[in-house]
Amino acid sequence: MGKKGFHFNQSLCSGCHSCMMVCKENHHLPEGAFFRRVSSFVSENGSKPGVFHLSLACNHCMDPACVANCPVGAMYVDEEDGTVQHDDSACIGCQSCVKSCPYGAPQYRVDLNITQKCDGCYDLRAKGIEPDCVQACLMRALTFGDMEETGTNLGKGACAPESTTSPATYVDESAYAASSFRDWLM
């Protein structure tokens, strides 16, 4: 089994936020906490203005800063599928992972005094069911799977400017985003 990750086709995304909201609801996240975030941007590509959207969650990096900086091993890489997971029972709430993740994926839960993050809906995938965000995407802009099987070039694409964490999220850029997207990420 190869490295698992998200693939986001920006050209298909309508910006409806369904992926973000179903994730928030199904994980019972409090106000202000999101495991997946959708952002919308206006861009002028030459003489044609356009709108593009970006849906991101944990990038399940191949060299995750959150794992490297967790002092108790609550953040770890799953040996079977390579996703970055979090053990709530081991977390001491120090927020080292929150501070070290360049993508803002770990979310500190004040109500629980621990950090949590997207786990790619590990429990659902164990039952052969796609992650909630993938199921909710009406436009089928989001997929989750083996990065090598899908032909996705790990660590390349809009989501991964020269990164030290090697994200396992691939973003197919829309035409409108291509000219300004990388500048926004830097």
C-alpha positions as CSV (number, residue, x, y, z in Angstrom):
1,M,0.0,0.0,0.0
2,G,1.4,3.4,-1.0
3,K,1.3,6.8,0.5
4,K,-2.3,8.1,0.9
5,G,-3.3,11.7,0.4
6,F,-5.7,14.2,-1.0
7,H,-6.0,15.3,-4.6
8,F,-7.9,18.6,-5.3
9,N,-9.0,19.6,-8.8
10,Q,-9.3,23.4,-8.4
11,S,-11.0,23.7,-11.8
12,L,-14.0,21.6,-10.6
13,C,-14.5,23.3,-7.2
14,S,-17.5,25.6,-7.0
15,G,-16.6,27.0,-3.6
16,C,-19.8,25.6,-2.0
17,H,-18.0,24.7,1.3
18,S,-19.8,21.4,1.6
19,C,-16.6,19.6,2.3
20,M,-15.7,22.0,5.1
21,M,-19.1,21.9,6.7
22,V,-19.6,18.2,6.7
23,C,-16.2,17.7,8.2
24,K,-16.9,20.2,11.0
25,E,-20.3,18.7,11.7
26,N,-19.2,15.1,11.7
27,H,-16.2,15.8,13.9
28,H,-18.3,17.9,16.4
29,L,-15.8,20.8,16.2
30,P,-16.5,23.9,18.2
31,E,-16.9,27.4,16.8
32,G,-13.8,28.6,15.1
33,A,-12.2,25.1,14.6
34,F,-12.0,23.6,11.2
35,F,-10.1,20.5,9.9
36,R,-10.8,21.5,6.3
37,R,-10.9,25.1,5.1
38,V,-12.2,26.5,1.8
39,S,-10.9,29.9,0.6
40,S,-12.0,31.9,-2.4
41,F,-9.9,34.3,-4.4
42,V,-10.4,36.8,-7.2
43,S,-7.7,36.9,-9.8
44,E,-7.0,38.8,-12.9
45,N,-5.4,36.5,-15.5
46,G,-4.6,39.0,-18.2
47,S,-7.7,40.8,-19.2
48,K,-10.1,38.2,-17.7
49,P,-11.0,38.4,-14.1
50,G,-12.0,35.1,-12.4
51,V,-12.7,33.4,-9.1
52,F,-11.0,30.3,-7.9
53,H,-11.3,28.3,-4.7
54,L,-8.9,26.3,-2.5
55,S,-9.9,23.4,-0.2
56,L,-7.2,22.3,2.1
57,A,-7.0,20.1,5.2
58,C,-4.0,18.3,6.7
59,N,-1.6,17.6,3.9
60,H,-0.4,14.3,5.5
61,C,3.1,15.3,4.8
62,M,5.9,12.8,4.1
63,D,8.2,14.7,6.5
64,P,5.6,16.2,8.9
65,A,6.9,19.0,11.2
66,C,4.0,18.3,13.6
67,V,5.3,14.8,14.2
68,A,8.9,15.9,14.5
69,N,7.9,18.5,17.1
70,C,5.4,16.5,19.3
71,P,7.2,15.8,22.5
72,V,5.0,12.9,23.5
73,G,4.5,11.1,20.2
74,A,0.8,12.0,20.0
75,M,1.3,12.9,16.4
76,Y,2.6,10.0,14.3
77,V,2.7,8.6,10.8
78,D,0.5,5.6,10.3
79,E,2.8,2.7,9.0
80,E,0.1,1.3,6.7
81,D,-1.0,4.2,4.7
82,G,1.5,7.0,5.5
83,T,-1.1,9.4,6.8
84,V,-0.4,11.7,9.8
85,Q,-2.5,10.6,12.7
86,H,-3.1,12.0,16.2
87,D,-3.6,10.0,19.5
88,D,-6.0,12.2,21.6
89,S,-5.2,10.1,24.7
90,A,-1.5,10.9,24.5
91,C,-1.8,14.6,23.7
92,I,-0.8,16.9,26.5
93,G,-2.1,20.1,24.8
94,C,1.3,21.8,24.5
95,Q,0.5,23.0,21.0
96,S,4.0,22.3,19.6
97,C,2.3,20.7,16.6
98,V,0.1,23.7,16.0
99,K,3.1,26.0,16.1
100,S,5.3,23.9,13.8
101,C,2.8,23.1,11.0
102,P,3.3,25.5,8.2
103,Y,-0.2,24.8,6.9
104,G,-2.2,25.4,10.1
105,A,-3.7,22.0,10.1
106,P,-3.6,21.0,13.8
107,Q,-6.4,22.8,15.7
108,Y,-6.1,23.4,19.5
109,R,-9.3,22.5,21.2
110,V,-9.7,24.7,24.3
111,D,-12.8,22.7,25.3
112,L,-10.8,19.5,25.5
113,N,-7.3,20.9,26.2
114,I,-5.8,18.9,23.3
115,T,-4.9,19.3,19.7
116,Q,-6.8,17.5,16.9
117,K,-6.5,17.4,13.1
118,C,-7.8,15.8,10.0
119,D,-7.0,12.1,10.0
120,G,-8.4,11.5,6.5
121,C,-11.4,9.9,8.2
122,Y,-9.3,7.0,9.2
123,D,-12.2,5.0,10.8
124,L,-14.4,5.4,7.7
125,R,-11.6,4.4,5.4
126,A,-11.0,1.3,7.5
127,K,-14.6,0.3,6.6
128,G,-14.0,1.0,2.9
129,I,-15.8,4.4,3.0
130,E,-14.3,7.6,1.5
131,P,-13.6,10.5,3.9
132,D,-16.5,12.8,4.7
133,C,-15.2,15.7,2.7
134,V,-14.7,13.5,-0.4
135,Q,-18.3,12.2,-0.1
136,A,-19.7,15.7,0.3
137,C,-18.0,17.2,-2.7
138,L,-20.8,17.7,-5.2
139,M,-18.4,18.5,-8.0
140,R,-16.0,15.6,-7.3
141,A,-13.1,18.1,-7.0
142,L,-11.8,16.1,-4.0
143,T,-10.4,12.6,-4.0
144,F,-8.4,10.6,-1.5
145,G,-6.2,7.6,-2.3
146,D,-2.9,6.2,-3.1
147,M,-0.8,9.0,-4.5
148,E,1.2,6.7,-6.7
149,E,-1.8,4.8,-8.1
150,T,-3.5,8.0,-9.1
151,G,-0.4,9.2,-10.9
152,T,-0.2,12.2,-8.6
153,N,3.3,13.6,-8.4
154,L,4.0,13.8,-4.6
155,G,5.4,17.0,-3.4
156,K,4.6,18.9,-6.7
157,G,1.7,21.1,-7.6
158,A,0.3,24.3,-6.3
159,C,0.0,23.2,-2.7
160,A,3.6,22.4,-2.4
161,P,5.9,25.3,-3.1
162,E,9.5,24.4,-2.1
163,S,8.5,22.8,1.2
164,T,10.5,21.0,3.8
165,T,7.5,18.9,4.8
166,S,6.8,17.3,1.4
167,P,2.9,17.5,1.5
168,A,0.9,14.6,0.2
169,T,-1.8,16.9,-1.1
170,Y,-1.8,17.6,-4.8
171,V,-3.7,20.6,-6.2
172,D,-4.5,20.8,-9.9
173,E,-4.5,24.6,-10.5
174,S,-7.3,26.3,-12.3
175,A,-6.3,28.6,-15.2
176,Y,-7.3,31.6,-13.1
177,A,-5.2,30.5,-10.1
178,A,-2.1,29.6,-12.0
179,S,-0.7,33.1,-12.3
180,S,-1.3,34.3,-8.8
181,F,-1.7,31.2,-6.6
182,R,2.0,30.5,-5.9
183,D,2.5,34.1,-4.9
184,W,-0.3,33.8,-2.3
185,L,1.2,30.6,-0.8
186,M,4.7,32.0,-0.4
